[in-house]
Amino acid sequence: MIKRKMNKLSLVASAEQTGVRVDMFISENCDMTRSSVQKLIENSSVTVNGKAVAKNYKLRNGDTVDVEIPEPTELSAEPQNIPIEIVYEDDALLVVNKPKGMVVHPAAGNPDGTLVNALMYHCKGRLSGINGIIRPGIVHRIDKNTSGLLMVAKTDESHNFLAEQIKEHSFTREYVAVVVGSFSEDKGTINAPIGRHPVDRKKMCVTEKNSKSAVTHYETLEKYKGCSLVRFVLKTGRTHQIRVHSAYSGHPILGDNVYGNPIKAFEGQCLHAKKLGFIHPTTKEYMEFDSDLPDYFEKVLSKLRDDKNV
C-alpha cells in the first residue's frame, strides 16, 4: 500500500514482502533505481517505523517505510559550439551522424556536451518543441555508446509527421553490430516483449509484465572466431531493443557493458545505426541515408578477420 503526500511517500510492507531488502522494496514500488534509493537512505531520507535504517535492512510484515523525495532539479539545455557531422539538412529537418560516446540530450549526470546542446548552437534554436526544452527536435534516440544516423525535426509539423511514421512502423532503421557467437539461423526474427527491469530500473529486459511488443529482424553478414557481423532491422523501436534482444538470444553485442560482457581488447560497443529512411514531411518523397562504419568499428572487424584467417 502506498500513500503520497507532497514529496513524501509512505509504504506499508505486506506479509509477502517479509524479508525483502528495503532498497529493493522502494525501488520496485516507486519506480526508482536502486542506486537512487540507496542515496536517499544514505542521506537519511528513508525511515522504517520512524527510524533510519541501512540499505540492506530486511522488512517485516506491517513495517511502515517513509521516503522523502527531494524536489527535482530543473534541467535546461544551452547552445554549445560542439562539432557535429551533418549528413543532410533543409528547412524541415536534418540528419546527423552521431559519434559513439555522445549523449543525445541532457539528463542527470550529463547536463551538457550533448547532441542537443550542439544542435541548438547549429540551428540557432530552430528546432521542434514537442519534446520540451530538454529534447528539442529529438524524434527518436540512439544510445550514448551507439554510433550512427539520427533524424532531427526543425518544426513541430515535421516532428508530428515523422513521429507518426515511427508509430506506424514505416520508418526504416537498419543497424550493423558485432555479436558474441553466431545465431543458429543466418536469418530470423526476434519477437519478444520488452519492459523495464524489475530490479535495475536503468535496464530493460524481455518480460511479459508491463511490457510492449518488440520485433527485430536480423541477418548474419559475416562469421568470425567467436563473433559475427549482423544486420538488424527494427520493426518496433523500444529502448535498448537490439541490445536486449541480442542478449536475450544468447548473443550480446560485443563491448556492451550493460547487457553483455565487455572485452577490454575492443574499443567499446560495436553497434552502429547505419541506415535511416523516411518520407519527407514537406515533399512527401521517400529519402534514405547510409553511413560508413566508424573507424573504431572497422578496426574491430579488421582484427576479427585477421584472427579468422590465422
C-alpha positions in Angstrom: 0.0 0.0 0.0 1.3 3.5 -0.9 0.2 6.9 0.4 1.5 10.1 -1.2 1.7 13.5 0.4 3.7 16.3 -1.3 7.2 14.8 -1.8 6.8 12.1 0.8 5.8 8.5 0.2 4.6 6.2 2.9 4.6 2.5 2.1 3.5 -0.5 4.3 5.1 -3.9 3.8 2.8 -6.9 3.4 3.4 -10.4 4.7 4.5 -11.4 1.2 7.2 -8.8 1.3 8.7 -10.0 4.6 12.5 -10.4 4.2 12.8 -8.1 1.2 15.6 -5.5 1.4 14.3 -2.0 2.0 16.2 -0.6 -1.0 14.7 -3.2 -3.4 11.2 -2.7 -1.9 11.3 1.1 -2.5 12.8 0.7 -6.0 10.1 -1.8 -7.1 7.2 0.2 -5.6 8.3 3.7 -6.5 9.8 3.2 -10.0 13.2 4.4 -8.8 16.6 2.9 -9.5 18.3 1.0 -6.6 21.2 3.4 -6.7 18.9 6.5 -6.3 17.1 4.8 -3.4 20.4 4.0 -1.7 21.4 7.6 -2.0 18.2 8.6 -0.2 18.9 6.1 2.5 22.5 7.4 2.9 21.0 11.0 3.2 18.6 9.8 6.0 15.6 10.4 3.7 14.2 6.9 4.4 12.9 5.7 7.7 11.2 2.4 8.8 8.8 2.8 11.6 10.2 6.3 12.3 13.9 5.1 12.5 16.7 5.4 10.0 17.9 2.0 8.6 20.7 0.6 6.4 20.0 -0.2 2.7 20.1 -3.9 3.5 17.5 -3.8 6.2 15.0 -6.6 5.7 11.4 -5.8 6.1 8.9 -7.3 8.4 5.1 -7.6 7.9 3.5 -4.2 8.7 6.7 -2.1 8.6 5.9 1.5 7.6 8.5 2.8 5.2 8.6 6.6 4.8 10.5 8.1 1.8 11.2 11.8 1.4 11.9 12.6 -2.2 13.8 15.9 -2.9 12.4 18.5 -5.3 13.5 17.6 -8.9 16.4 19.7 -10.3 15.2 21.8 -13.2 17.3 20.9 -16.2 17.9 23.2 -19.1 19.7 23.0 -22.4 22.0 25.7 -23.7 23.7 26.1 -27.1 27.2 24.8 -27.2 29.7 25.1 -30.1 30.3 21.3 -30.4 31.3 20.0 -33.9 28.7 17.5 -35.3 28.6 15.7 -38.7 25.5 16.9 -40.6 24.6 14.3 -43.3 21.6 16.2 -44.7 19.7 19.4 -43.8 16.8 21.5 -45.1 14.2 23.8 -43.5 12.2 20.9 -42.1 14.8 18.5 -40.7 18.4 17.4 -40.5 20.1 14.0 -40.3 23.1 13.7 -38.0 25.8 11.1 -37.8 26.3 10.8 -34.0 29.7 9.6 -32.8 30.0 6.8 -30.1 30.2 8.3 -26.7 27.9 11.3 -27.2 24.7 11.6 -25.2 21.7 12.7 -27.2 20.1 15.0 -24.7 20.8 16.5 -21.2 19.9 14.4 -18.2 21.1 13.8 -14.7 24.8 13.0 -14.9 25.0 14.5 -18.4 23.9 18.2 -18.1 25.8 19.4 -21.2 28.1 18.4 -24.0 25.2 16.5 -25.6 23.9 16.4 -29.2 21.0 18.7 -28.2 23.5 21.3 -27.0 25.3 21.1 -30.3 22.1 21.2 -32.3 20.8 24.3 -30.5 24.0 26.1 -31.5 24.0 24.8 -35.1 20.3 25.5 -35.7 20.2 28.7 -33.6 17.3 27.4 -31.6 15.2 26.5 -34.7 14.1 23.1 -33.5 10.7 21.5 -32.8 9.4 22.0 -29.2 7.2 19.0 -28.9 9.5 17.0 -26.6 10.2 20.0 -24.4 13.2 22.2 -23.6 15.5 19.2 -22.8 14.8 17.3 -26.1 14.2 19.9 -28.8 14.0 18.4 -32.2 14.5 14.8 -31.0 12.1 12.5 -32.7 14.0 9.3 -31.9 17.2 8.4 -30.0 20.2 6.1 -30.0 22.2 5.2 -27.0 25.3 7.0 -25.9 27.6 4.2 -27.0 25.8 3.6 -30.2 27.1 5.5 -33.3 25.2 6.4 -36.4 22.3 8.2 -38.0 19.8 10.2 -36.1 17.0 12.4 -37.6 16.1 15.7 -36.0 12.9 17.8 -36.7 13.1 21.6 -37.0 9.4 22.3 -36.8 6.5 20.8 -34.9 4.7 19.9 -38.1 7.8 17.9 -39.3 8.1 16.3 -35.8 4.5 15.1 -35.8 4.7 13.8 -39.4 7.9 11.8 -38.7 6.8 10.6 -35.3 3.7 9.1 -37.0 5.9 7.1 -39.3 7.7 5.6 -36.3 4.4 4.8 -34.7 3.2 3.1 -37.9 6.5 1.2 -38.3 7.1 2.7 -41.7 10.3 4.2 -40.7 13.5 2.4 -41.9 16.1 1.8 -39.2 18.9 -0.6 -40.0 21.8 -1.3 -37.7 25.0 -3.2 -38.0 26.6 -4.9 -35.0 29.2 -7.4 -33.9 27.6 -10.0 -31.6 29.2 -12.7 -29.5 28.9 -16.1 -31.1 26.5 -16.7 -34.0 22.8 -17.2 -34.5 21.7 -20.8 -35.3 19.8 -19.5 -38.3 21.5 -16.9 -40.6 18.2 -15.0 -40.9 15.4 -14.7 -38.5 13.2 -12.6 -36.3 13.3 -12.0 -32.6 9.8 -11.3 -31.3 9.9 -10.8 -27.6 8.2 -8.0 -25.5 10.5 -5.5 -23.7 9.8 -3.7 -20.4 11.7 -2.1 -17.5 13.9 -4.5 -15.5 12.2 -5.3 -12.2 15.3 -4.6 -10.0 17.7 -2.4 -12.0 15.5 0.4 -13.3 18.2 1.7 -15.6 18.0 -1.5 -17.6 15.3 -3.1 -19.9 14.6 -6.8 -20.3 12.4 -9.3 -22.1 9.3 -9.6 -19.9 5.6 -10.1 -20.1 4.9 -7.7 -17.2 4.3 -4.0 -18.0 6.0 -4.5 -21.4 5.5 -3.5 -25.1 5.8 -5.7 -28.1 9.2 -5.6 -29.7 10.2 -7.1 -33.1 13.7 -7.2 -34.5 14.7 -8.8 -37.8 18.3 -10.0 -38.2 20.7 -11.3 -40.9 24.2 -12.6 -40.4 26.7 -11.0 -42.8 30.0 -12.5 -41.7 31.2 -15.1 -39.2 34.5 -14.9 -37.3 36.1 -16.8 -34.5 33.7 -16.4 -31.6 31.8 -13.5 -33.2 29.5 -12.5 -36.0 28.7 -9.4 -38.0 24.9 -9.0 -38.1 22.5 -6.6 -39.7 19.5 -5.7 -37.5 16.3 -4.1 -38.9 13.9 -2.6 -36.3 10.2 -3.1 -36.8 9.5 -1.5 -33.4 11.7 0.9 -31.5 11.9 0.1 -27.8 14.6 1.4 -25.5 17.8 -0.7 -25.9 15.8 -3.0 -28.2 18.7 -4.5 -30.2 20.9 -4.8 -27.2 18.2 -6.5 -25.1 17.1 -8.9 -27.9 20.7 -9.8 -28.8 21.5 -10.6 -25.1 18.2 -12.5 -24.7 19.1 -14.6 -27.7 22.4 -15.5 -26.2 24.5 -13.3 -28.5 25.1 -9.9 -26.7 26.6 -7.0 -28.6 30.4 -7.1 -28.4 31.6 -4.5 -25.9 28.1 -3.9 -24.3 28.9 -3.3 -20.7 25.3 -3.4 -19.6 23.8 -6.4 -21.3 26.9 -8.3 -22.2 30.5 -8.9 -21.2 32.8 -6.0 -22.3 36.1 -7.2 -23.8 38.9 -4.8 -23.0 40.8 -5.6 -26.2 38.0 -3.9 -28.1 37.2 -0.2 -28.2 33.7 0.0 -26.9 30.3 -1.2 -28.0 30.1 -2.4 -31.6 26.6 -1.2 -32.6 26.1 1.3 -35.5 22.9 2.9 -36.8 23.8 2.5 -40.5 20.7 3.2 -42.5 17.8 5.6 -42.0 14.8 6.0 -44.3 11.6 8.0 -44.1 9.0 10.0 -46.1 9.9 13.7 -46.1 7.3 15.8 -44.3 7.2 18.5 -46.9 8.0 16.8 -50.3 6.3 13.6 -49.3 9.1 11.7 -51.1 11.0 8.8 -49.6 14.5 9.6 -48.5 17.2 7.1 -47.4 20.6 7.7 -45.9 23.5 5.3 -45.3 26.6 5.9 -43.2 30.0 4.3 -43.3 31.1 2.3 -40.3 33.2 4.5 -37.9 37.0 3.9 -37.6 36.8 2.1 -34.3 34.3 -0.4 -35.7 36.4 -1.1 -38.8 39.4 -1.7 -36.6 37.4 -4.4 -34.7 36.4 -6.0 -37.9 39.9 -6.0 -39.3 41.2 -7.7 -36.1 38.4 -10.3 -36.2 39.1 -11.0 -39.9 42.8 -11.4 -39.2 42.1 -13.8 -36.4 39.8 -15.8 -38.6 42.5 -16.2 -41.2 45.2 -17.3 -38.8 
